[in-house]
């Protein structure tokens, strides 16, 4: 067996596509007997009974791409900055990294742009969980590109692993913190806010939050403010209208914001004078959220080690390219609970 043979090598030798080779290797239907014979003959000729995924190294450094949404949100921009700050560590590991921001508004266009990265050795991808994106990921993997998802998964795709804290556990943590504010017996209402999103991270957080409230705090009801605008000003205006429409707010316990717009929400909550016992929980240690936490605008901030995830994604991709055993044995970051007392 020749350990350097890849799916791409076999496809070239057999004069078929990499997708066809993948089907033959994994014994999937849809390939005729003559084509199967050609693929098997090519494998024998190349000395590869079990071809390795990936492709031969083309240069001294591996070429990896971090692909992020183009939307200018505090979290996406924070991830972008941390990737840039990690450049020296990438160089030390013989990795050439590029960061691309792609528009996710049109999933078809996004998938087309994603397909253009088929010349890279590996991709760390933060993208919405949509059928078009899944198909593009699968085609990249079949072409020999290693793909890991970052912070938000793409369910059912051929990506090799997810690098992220457990988003469902994060949602459950938020529900537990807010539920305990109410006490064991107090009935009341919690507000769940989230942006209009197809990111699985957002969906998993919402599911986890609903689960823990239903399981541990059945006396508490959840009010949903979905389709929250991404911009702070619009989020502020929307939250102000929502709170005004509730009438009596004496039974409000707190609010959990799954995504963006935290500053606008905190401003609307402060103006509504809901009292010092009202809790507000949000995600990600951006500069704005740091200030809100220190100033009392946030009760708790849920966070994960973003730099660890960024560096670990590159390490996993390199291990996959080097065909290292245990490449996917990833230690995922924990969900951290930050307060104004443990921030520094």
C-alpha positions as CSV (number, residue, x, y, z in Angstrom):
1,X,0.0,0.0,0.0
2,X,1.3,3.4,-1.0
3,X,0.4,5.8,1.9
4,X,0.7,9.0,-0.3
5,X,-2.1,8.0,-2.7
6,X,-5.2,10.2,-2.4
7,X,-8.7,10.1,-3.8
8,X,-7.7,12.8,-6.3
9,X,-4.9,10.5,-7.6
10,X,-7.2,7.6,-8.1
11,X,-9.8,9.7,-9.9
12,X,-7.2,11.0,-12.3
13,X,-5.9,7.4,-12.9
14,X,-9.4,6.0,-13.5
15,X,-10.5,9.1,-15.5
16,X,-13.5,9.6,-13.2
17,X,-14.6,12.3,-10.8
18,X,-13.5,12.3,-7.1
19,X,-17.2,12.0,-6.2
20,X,-17.3,8.7,-8.1
21,X,-14.2,7.4,-6.3
22,X,-15.8,8.4,-3.0
23,X,-18.9,6.4,-3.9
24,X,-16.9,3.3,-4.8
25,X,-14.8,3.4,-1.7
26,X,-17.8,3.8,0.6
27,X,-19.9,1.3,-1.4
28,X,-22.6,3.8,-2.2
29,X,-25.1,3.1,-4.9
30,X,-25.2,4.9,-8.3
31,X,-22.0,3.5,-9.9
32,X,-22.1,0.9,-12.7
33,X,-19.9,-2.2,-12.6
34,X,-17.5,-1.1,-15.3
35,X,-16.7,2.2,-13.5
36,X,-16.2,0.3,-10.2
37,X,-13.8,-2.0,-12.0
38,X,-11.8,1.0,-13.4
39,X,-11.6,2.6,-9.9
40,X,-10.5,-0.7,-8.3
41,X,-7.9,-1.3,-11.1
42,X,-6.6,2.3,-10.6
43,X,-6.2,1.7,-6.8
44,X,-4.3,-1.5,-7.4
45,X,-2.1,0.2,-10.0
46,X,-1.3,3.0,-7.6
47,X,-0.8,0.6,-4.7
48,X,-3.5,2.0,-2.6
49,X,-6.0,-0.4,-1.0
50,X,-7.3,2.3,1.4
51,X,-6.7,5.7,-0.2
52,X,-6.3,8.6,2.2
53,X,-8.4,11.7,2.0
54,X,-6.7,14.9,1.0
55,X,-4.1,15.7,-1.5
56,X,-0.3,15.8,-1.8
57,X,1.4,18.8,-0.3
58,X,2.0,21.4,-3.0
59,X,4.4,23.7,-1.2
60,X,6.4,24.0,2.0
61,X,3.5,25.5,3.9
62,X,-0.1,24.3,4.1
63,X,-2.7,26.6,2.6
64,X,-5.7,27.1,5.0
65,X,-8.6,29.5,4.6
66,X,-10.8,30.8,7.4
67,X,-14.2,31.7,5.9
68,X,-16.4,34.0,7.8
69,X,-19.7,35.8,7.1
70,X,-19.3,39.3,5.6
71,X,-21.8,40.9,8.0
72,X,-20.1,43.4,10.3
73,X,-21.2,42.1,13.7
74,X,-19.1,42.4,16.9
75,X,-18.6,38.6,17.1
76,X,-17.6,38.0,13.5
77,X,-15.2,41.0,13.6
78,X,-13.7,39.7,16.9
79,X,-13.1,36.3,15.3
80,X,-11.5,38.1,12.3
81,X,-9.1,40.1,14.5
82,X,-8.1,37.0,16.5
83,X,-7.2,35.1,13.3
84,X,-5.1,38.1,12.3
85,X,-3.3,38.2,15.7
86,X,-2.5,34.5,15.4
87,X,-0.4,35.0,12.2
88,X,2.9,34.4,14.0
89,X,1.7,31.1,15.4
90,X,0.5,30.0,11.9
91,X,3.9,30.8,10.4
92,X,5.7,28.8,13.1
93,X,3.5,25.8,12.2
94,X,4.3,26.2,8.5
95,X,0.7,27.4,7.7
96,X,-0.2,30.1,5.3
97,X,-3.6,31.5,6.3
98,X,-6.1,33.7,4.5
99,X,-9.3,35.0,5.9
100,X,-12.3,35.6,3.6
101,X,-15.6,37.3,4.4
102,X,-18.4,36.0,2.2
103,X,-22.0,37.4,2.0
104,X,-24.4,34.9,3.4
105,X,-27.6,36.7,2.4
106,X,-28.0,34.6,-0.7
107,X,-27.2,30.9,0.0
108,X,-26.8,30.0,-3.6
109,X,-24.2,32.8,-4.2
110,X,-22.5,31.9,-0.9
111,X,-22.2,28.2,-2.0
112,X,-20.7,29.3,-5.4
113,X,-18.1,31.4,-3.7
114,X,-17.3,28.6,-1.3
115,X,-16.7,26.2,-4.1
116,X,-13.9,28.4,-5.4
117,X,-11.7,27.4,-2.4
118,X,-11.1,23.9,-3.8
119,X,-7.3,24.6,-4.3
120,X,-6.8,25.0,-0.5
121,X,-5.5,22.2,1.7
122,X,-8.1,22.9,4.4
123,X,-10.9,25.3,5.4
124,X,-12.3,26.4,8.8
125,X,-15.8,27.5,8.0
126,X,-18.3,29.7,9.9
127,X,-21.5,29.6,7.8
128,X,-25.3,29.1,8.1
129,X,-26.7,25.6,8.1
130,X,-28.4,25.6,4.7
131,X,-28.7,22.8,2.1
132,X,-26.8,24.8,-0.5
133,X,-23.9,25.3,1.9
134,X,-23.9,21.6,2.9
135,X,-23.7,20.5,-0.8
136,X,-20.8,22.9,-1.3
137,X,-19.0,21.5,1.7
138,X,-19.5,18.0,0.5
139,X,-18.0,18.8,-2.9
140,X,-15.0,20.4,-1.3
141,X,-14.4,17.3,0.8
142,X,-14.8,15.0,-2.2
143,X,-12.2,17.1,-4.0
144,X,-9.7,16.4,-1.2
145,X,-10.1,19.6,0.9
146,X,-10.3,19.1,4.6
147,X,-13.2,21.1,6.2
148,X,-13.9,21.8,9.8
149,X,-16.7,24.0,11.0
150,X,-16.0,26.8,13.5
151,X,-18.4,27.9,16.3
152,X,-21.5,26.8,14.3
153,X,-22.1,23.5,12.7
154,X,-23.5,22.4,9.3
155,X,-25.6,19.3,10.1
156,X,-25.4,16.3,7.9
157,X,-22.4,17.6,5.9
158,X,-19.1,15.8,5.3
159,X,-17.2,18.2,7.4
160,X,-14.7,16.4,9.6
161,X,-15.3,18.0,13.0
162,X,-16.8,21.1,14.8
163,X,-14.5,23.4,16.8
164,X,-16.8,25.1,19.3
165,X,-18.2,25.1,22.8
166,X,-21.4,23.2,23.2
167,X,-24.1,25.7,22.1
168,X,-27.0,23.7,23.5
169,X,-25.2,23.6,26.8
170,X,-24.7,27.3,26.6
171,X,-28.4,27.9,26.2
172,X,-29.2,25.6,29.1
173,X,-26.7,27.5,31.2
174,X,-28.4,30.8,30.4
175,X,-31.8,29.3,31.4
176,X,-30.4,27.9,34.6
177,X,-28.9,31.2,35.6
178,X,-32.1,33.2,34.9
179,X,-34.4,30.5,36.4
180,X,-32.5,30.6,39.7
181,X,-32.9,34.4,39.8
182,X,-36.6,33.7,40.2
183,X,-36.3,31.3,43.1
184,X,-37.7,27.8,43.3
185,X,-41.4,28.7,43.6
186,X,-41.8,32.1,42.0
187,X,-43.8,32.2,38.7
188,X,-42.9,34.8,36.1
189,X,-41.8,35.4,32.6
190,X,-38.5,35.3,30.8
191,X,-37.8,36.9,27.5
192,X,-35.8,35.1,24.8
193,X,-34.4,37.3,22.1
194,X,-32.6,36.2,18.9
195,X,-31.8,37.5,15.4
196,X,-33.3,36.0,12.3
197,X,-30.6,33.4,11.6
198,X,-29.9,30.1,10.0
199,X,-26.8,29.4,12.1
200,X,-27.1,26.2,14.0
201,X,-25.4,27.8,17.0
202,X,-28.3,30.2,17.4
203,X,-30.8,27.4,17.0
204,X,-29.0,25.1,19.5
205,X,-28.9,27.9,22.1
206,X,-32.6,28.5,21.8
207,X,-33.4,24.8,22.1
208,X,-31.1,24.4,25.2
209,X,-32.7,27.4,26.9
210,X,-36.3,26.1,26.3
211,X,-35.3,22.6,27.5
212,X,-34.0,23.7,30.9
213,X,-36.9,26.0,31.6
214,X,-39.4,23.3,30.7
215,X,-37.5,20.7,32.8
216,X,-36.4,22.7,35.9
217,X,-38.7,25.8,36.0
218,X,-42.2,24.8,34.8
219,X,-43.7,27.8,36.6
220,X,-41.8,30.2,34.3
221,X,-43.2,31.0,30.9
222,X,-41.0,32.2,28.0
223,X,-41.8,35.2,25.8
224,X,-40.0,35.1,22.4
225,X,-38.8,38.2,20.6
226,X,-37.4,36.6,17.5
227,X,-36.2,38.3,14.2
228,X,-34.3,40.9,16.3
229,X,-32.5,43.3,14.0
230,X,-28.7,43.0,14.0
231,X,-28.0,46.8,14.4
232,X,-27.9,48.2,17.9
233,X,-30.2,51.1,17.2
234,X,-32.9,48.9,15.6
235,X,-32.6,46.3,18.4
236,X,-33.1,49.1,20.9
237,X,-36.2,50.4,19.2
238,X,-37.7,46.9,18.7
239,X,-37.1,45.9,22.4
240,X,-38.6,49.2,23.6
241,X,-41.7,48.5,21.5
242,X,-41.9,44.9,22.8
243,X,-41.6,45.9,26.5
244,X,-44.2,48.7,26.1
245,X,-46.6,46.2,24.6
246,X,-46.4,43.9,27.6
247,X,-48.3,46.2,29.9
248,X,-47.5,45.1,33.5
249,X,-43.9,44.1,33.7
250,X,-43.8,43.3,37.4
251,X,-43.4,39.5,36.8
252,X,-40.5,39.8,34.4
253,X,-37.5,37.9,35.6
254,X,-34.9,38.5,32.9
255,X,-33.9,38.3,29.3
256,X,-31.6,36.0,27.4
257,X,-30.1,37.3,24.2
258,X,-28.9,34.5,21.9
259,X,-27.1,36.7,19.3
260,X,-26.4,40.3,18.4
261,X,-27.9,43.6,19.5
262,X,-27.0,43.3,23.2
263,X,-26.2,47.0,23.7
264,X,-29.5,48.1,22.2
265,X,-31.4,45.6,24.4
266,X,-29.5,46.7,27.6
267,X,-30.3,50.3,26.8
268,X,-34.1,49.5,26.4
269,X,-34.1,47.4,29.6
270,X,-32.4,50.2,31.6
271,X,-34.9,52.8,30.3
272,X,-37.8,50.5,31.2
273,X,-36.7,50.5,34.9
274,X,-37.4,46.8,35.4
275,X,-35.6,46.8,38.7
276,X,-32.2,45.6,40.0
277,X,-33.4,41.9,40.2
278,X,-34.0,41.8,36.4
279,X,-31.3,39.7,34.8
280,X,-29.8,40.0,31.3
281,X,-27.6,37.3,29.9
282,X,-25.8,37.5,26.6
283,X,-22.8,36.0,24.7
284,X,-19.2,36.8,23.7
285,X,-16.6,39.0,25.3
286,X,-16.6,41.9,22.9
287,X,-15.5,45.4,24.0
288,X,-19.1,46.6,24.2
289,X,-20.2,43.6,26.2
290,X,-17.2,44.0,28.6
291,X,-18.3,47.5,29.3
292,X,-21.9,46.5,29.9
293,X,-20.8,43.8,32.3
294,X,-18.6,46.1,34.3
295,X,-21.3,48.8,34.4
296,X,-24.1,46.5,35.5
297,X,-26.0,46.4,32.2
298,X,-25.4,42.7,32.0
299,X,-25.8,40.2,34.7
300,X,-23.9,37.3,33.1
301,X,-21.9,36.9,29.9
302,X,-21.4,33.5,28.4
303,X,-18.1,33.1,26.5
304,X,-15.8,30.6,24.9
305,X,-12.1,30.8,24.3
306,X,-12.1,32.1,20.7
307,X,-8.4,32.1,20.2
308,X,-8.2,28.5,21.3
309,X,-10.8,27.6,18.7
310,X,-9.0,29.5,16.0
311,X,-5.7,27.9,16.7
312,X,-7.2,24.5,17.3
313,X,-8.9,24.6,13.9
314,X,-5.6,25.0,12.2
315,X,-4.0,22.3,14.3
316,X,-6.7,19.8,13.4
317,X,-6.5,20.7,9.7
318,X,-2.7,20.2,9.7
319,X,-3.1,16.9,11.5
320,X,-5.6,15.8,8.9
321,X,-3.3,16.8,6.1
322,X,-0.4,14.9,7.7
323,X,-2.7,11.8,8.2
324,X,-2.0,11.8,11.9
325,X,-3.8,9.2,14.0
326,X,-6.2,10.9,16.5
327,X,-6.4,14.1,14.4
328,X,-10.1,14.5,15.4
329,X,-9.6,13.9,19.1
330,X,-10.4,17.5,19.9
331,X,-10.8,18.9,23.4
332,X,-13.6,21.5,23.0
333,X,-13.6,24.7,25.0
334,X,-15.9,25.1,28.0
335,X,-18.8,27.5,28.3
336,X,-17.4,30.2,30.6
337,X,-19.7,32.3,32.9
338,X,-18.3,35.8,33.3
339,X,-19.4,38.4,35.8
340,X,-18.1,41.8,36.7
341,X,-16.2,40.1,39.5
342,X,-14.2,37.5,37.6
343,X,-13.7,39.5,34.4
344,X,-10.1,40.7,35.2
